[in-house]
Amino acid sequence: MSKYKVLWIDDKHHELELDKDTAYQLDIDLIGVTNAGEGIKELVENSWKFVAVIVDGLFYKTSKHTEDAIDDEAFGMVAKKLSELKNKGIIIPAFIYSGQPSFVKEKNTLVNLFLDVFHKEKIYDKNRDNDFPELCKEIILAAENIGSIRIRHEYKEVFELGAVEYLGQNITDKLINLISLYESKEIKDTEDAFNPIRKILELLFGKLNKIGVIPDEIINGDGWINKSSLFLSGMHSNYKWKDNPMHPTVTFLLYAVLQISQDASHVLEDKLKLKVDQFICTNKSPYLYRSVINQLLDILMWFKRFMNENPDVDKNRSLWEKVDNNSKDGWIRGEVTAIAANGYGTFHPESGRATLSIVPKMISENNILTGQIIEVITEPSPDGSRTYIKQIRKC
């Protein structure tokens, strides 16, 4: 597999086998398209794949156009899209490689308008033998010098999640920023460092909803981020898995990453449980941040495989069901299945939903025994990540 993938937009790319051979010798894989429409689609949906793009001077606007439809408007369309991507922080080194005199030797209005989009503002000439080898060397140099491209290559499996069938282009910039900071030695702003992690998990939960894994009611409700994590772990009070496909390590990592990133993304220290910002400032090390990023990348890799193996929306929706809590006025009936040596009890609802812990004080105050049938009223924790027993009554 070639190290460098390059998008080549040229209506005659299939005729330039010598150039392709030259590129291949230098570990460059040229992915050719004949028109602006297909080229722009690749740039928008799969920019993470390419270390550079080569653009001809004259080529087709769409795949439906014929030889008569060739003009420089297609070049302008591609150059405009490259400019838009650059303004969004998605920098793909771009090069003009043309044999047309109007591009190589004469002044062209569109070239002059968009020249700053192209690397070194130079035009490489198809009619000069040395220009293409020089172009290849410049592509390799540009790819190695641009940190984001190096990161995309080094973490290429993670960046495949930028494809539309996964989480989409929005994740690419966030991943580049996170990994760039991961590789640095200092975290200057905790909130800025951790907030993109939560944004990536939002994209992940949104995608899981689209493929039927997370219910609409959770995604569209209040506190949906924590409740999505709760649901995936089988701890949501209103749903249960009939066949839980989630690996317990993944749901644990999700909970841990969410707790740390959400705490770090807020500034009211007196209301924070973990006080992550205070810890990082005091400890003066990047290791907590790096450990969270490592966990995040593991989560993303696992869910990438999960999405590949579970594309059927209806089948995914059949894996879970909304439960009837068998409650009257909020009371949930169930059995105390165990009381541990430390005094904590385990409550198992008759509805089949996840078990809940009973604190020792409630056990002693109500004289609860193992095997006893009771009813409870629950309430969520302030952050929505846990469900607690608020009241108990004996049946």
N, C-alpha and C positions, 0 to 999 in steps of 0.2 A: 504493500500500500504506500502510495506517494505521501511524502510529508506535507507538501503544500498543495492545497486545492485552490484553483483559480477559475473564476467565472470568465468566460470569453464570449463576448457578444459581437458576432460577426456573421453575416449571411453566407460567407464563403469559408467558414472555419473548417468544414469537412474536406476542403481541397488543399489545406495547408498542412499536409502530413509531415513535411520536413520540420516545420516549426514545432509540431507536437512531439516529434522524436527528440528534437533538441531539448525541449522542456522536460521530457521524461527522463533524459539522461541526468538532469539536474534535480530530480526528485519532485518535479512539478507536474501535477495532474490538471490538464486543461479541460474544463467542463464547458462545452460549447452550446450556445443557443443562437438562433438566426435572427431573432427580432427583439424589439424593445419590450413588448408585452411579457414574453417569457423571462427576459432578463430582469425586469423590474419585479416580477413575481418571486424569482429566486432571491433577489436582494431583500425583499420585504419579509419573506417567510423563512429563509435559510441563510441569512447573512453570517450566522455563526460558523457555517461550513467553510467559508472562503477567507483566505489570507489576502486576496487581491482580486481586482476585476480589470480585464482588458477590454477596451471599447474601440470598435472600428469607427470610421468616419461616416460612412453611408451604409445603411442596412434597413431591414423592414421594420415597420411599426408593430405589426402583428403577424401571426402565422398564416393569416388569410391573404396577405399581400403578395404580389408577384414582383418580378423584376422591374416592371414599370413604376411600382410604388416606392422605389428606393429614393430617399432624400435625407437631408440632415435633420429633419424633424425628430426622427427616432433617436438620434444622438442627443438632441436637446431634452427629450423625455427621460433618458437614462441619467444624463448629467444633473437634471433637476432633482431626481430621486436621490442620487448620491449626495447632493447638497443638503436635502432634507434630513437624510440619515446622519450626516455629519453634524448638523445643528442639534440633533438629538443625542449626540455623543457616540454614535455608532460609526466609527472611522474604519473604512475599508480602503486601503491604498488603491488608487485607480490610475490606469495608464491608457493613453491613446496610442493605438497601433494601426496605422492606416496607409494605404497606398494611393489615396486620392490626392492629387495636387492641391485641391481646394482646402485640404486639411494640413498637408505637410509643408507646402511651399507658399501658399497664398494666405491672405488674412481671411478668417472665417468669423462671422459675427458671433455664432454660438460658441465657438471655441474660445474666443476672447471673453465672452460673458461668463463662461464656467471654468476657465483655465485654472483658477485657484483650487478647484475640486480635485484636479489631477496632480499626481505625484511629480514634484520638481517642475511643474508647469512645462513639461517637455512632450513633444510629439515624436513617436518612434515610426520610422519609415519602412514599409514593407519592401521597398525597392532597394534598400541598402542591406548587404549581407550581414554586416556586423550589428545592426540595430536590434534584432531579436535576441541574440545571445546577451547583449548588454541589458535588454529589457528583463530577461530572466534573472540576471544577477541583481538588478535593482529590486525586483519582486522579493527575492530571498532576503536582501538587506532590509527592506522595509518591514517584512514580516518579523524578522528577528529583533528589530529595533522598537517595534510598537508593542508595549507591554500587554495590551489587551489581546492582541493576536497570539502572543506567546502563551498567555493564560488559557485562551480558548483551545489552543492545541494541546497543552499539558493536561487540561481537565476536559478533554473532548467528549467523554461519555456523559458528563454532567451537562455540558452545553447542548447536547442533543435534545434536552428538554425544551430548548428554545423553538423547536419545530411546532407547527400549528396543531399537530395531533397530540401534543403533550400540553405544555403550559404556555407556549407562544413566545413571541419576541420580547414581551415585557420582562421576562425573567433574565434576559441576557445581560443587560446593563447592571442589574442588581447583583448578579453573580460576579461580574468583573470587579465591581466596587468592593464586594465582600472579600473576594480572594486577594485582591490587591492589598487590602488592609490586613488580611490574615498573614500575608507575607512580610508585612512591615513590623517594626519593633515597638511601636508605640500607638496607643489608642488615645487620641486627644479629646474626642467627644463621644461619650458612651451612648447617648441617645441616637446620634447619627450612625454609630457603628452597629447598633442592634436593631434599629427600626426596620431596615430592609429585610432582616430575617423574618420578622412578623409578616411583612408584605409578601414574601415568597410563600409562606405557609397559607396566606389568604388565597393566593393563586392556586395552590395545590388543593385546598379544600373546595374552591370553586370548580375546579376540574373534576374532582371526585363527585361533586353534586351533578355535574353534567352527564357523567357516565352512570348515574344511578346509585352510587355508593352511599352518599350522604343525602338524607331526605330534604326536600324543598323547605319543609316547615322549620328545620333547624337553620338552614342557610339564610332564610328570609326573616328570621326572628332576632330578638335582642341577644347580645352576648354570643353570637353565632360562632365566633372563633374558638372560644373555650368549649362551647357545647359540641362543636364538631369533633374536637379532640376527645371529649368525654364519650361521644357516640362511638367513635372508632375503637375505643378501648372497651366498649361494652358496658359502660357505667352510666349511660344516659337514662334518666328515670322514666322517659316516655317511650323508649324503644328497646328492643332486644334483637340480638342476632339469632337467626335460625341456624345459620352456618357461618361462623365468623372467619373471614379470610385473612384477618389482620394478624401479623406476627407480633407476639407480645413484646419483643424487644423494640419493634418499631413504634408501637403505641406508647411505650415507656419513654423512648427518645423524644417523641412528639411532645409529651407532657413536659419533660425536662426543658426542652428548647423553648417551648412557649412560656413557661414560668420565668426563665431567666431573661428572655428577650423582652417580654412585657414589663417586667420589673425594671429592666435597664432603660426602657423607652419612656419612663415617666420620671418626673422631677420632684414630686411631693414626697420627700424621704420619710416623713413621719407616718405615711400611710402605706409604705412599702414593706413587704414581708422579708424579702431577701437583701434589699439595699445593695444591689449589684454595683451601682455607680460608686458608692462609698468603698466597696471592697476593691474595685479596680484601681481607684485613686490611691488607696492606702497600700495595696500590694505592689503596685507599679510593675505589673508584668502583663504580657499579652496572652498568657496561657489559658485563662478562662474563656476568652473570646475564641481562641483557636479551637478549644475543645468543643465549643458550641457549633462552630462552623463544620468541624469534622462530623459531628452528629447530624447536622443539617444535610450534608452531602450524602451521608449514609441513608438518611430518610428519602432523599430525592432519588437516589439510585434504586432503592427498593421499590418505590412507587412507580418508577419508570418501567420496571419489569412487571409490576402488578398491572399497570395500564395495558401493556402489551398482551398480557395473558387474560385480561378480563374486559374486553371491549363491548360486551353485550349489555345494553342498558337495562332491558327487561330482566335478564338473568341476575344482574347485580341488585336490582330492586327486590328480587325474590329472596335475597339472602337475609333480609331484616323485616321486622314488622312492628307496627305500633302496638303497644300493649294496653290492655285494660287493667288498670291498677287495682281492680276489685275494691274500689274505695267508696266510702260514703262520706260526703262532706270533707274530702281530702284525706280520710283515714285509709291506710294501706294495711291489709291483713297479711300475716305471715307467721313464720316459726323462728324461734331462737334456736339455732342449730348447734351453737357452741358458745362456751364461756372460757376464755383463756386464763392462764395463771396470773396474768397482769390485770385481770378484771374486765377486759374488753369482751363484749359479746358480738356474735354474728347473727344478723337478722336476714332471713331468706324469704322474700315476698312470695305469696302464692301465685302471683302473676308470672313468675319465671324471670323477672328482671334481675339486674345485678344485686348481689348481697350488699348490705350496709353494716357499718360498725355501730355498736351501742357503747357509749362511754361508760366507764366504771361507776360514775356517780348515778347515772340512770339505772344501771343494773341493781345497785344497792338500795336506792330510794324506792324502787318498785318491786323489790324482792323477786327479781326475774330468775328463772331456772332454765336450764337446758331442756329443750323439747317443748317449752311453753308456747302457746299460740297467743300472739299479741297483735295490736294494731298501732301503727305509728303515723305521725305527720312529719313530712320532710321539708327541708328548705335548702336552697343552693348556697354555696359559699359566696362571699362578696364578689369574687372574680368569676364565678360560674363554673369553676373547674372541679368542684366536688359537691356531693349531696350529703347533707347531714340529717340525722334524726332530731327533730325538735321536741316532739311529745310522744309519750307512750301511754297506752291504756291496755289493761288486760281484758281478754275476751271471756 
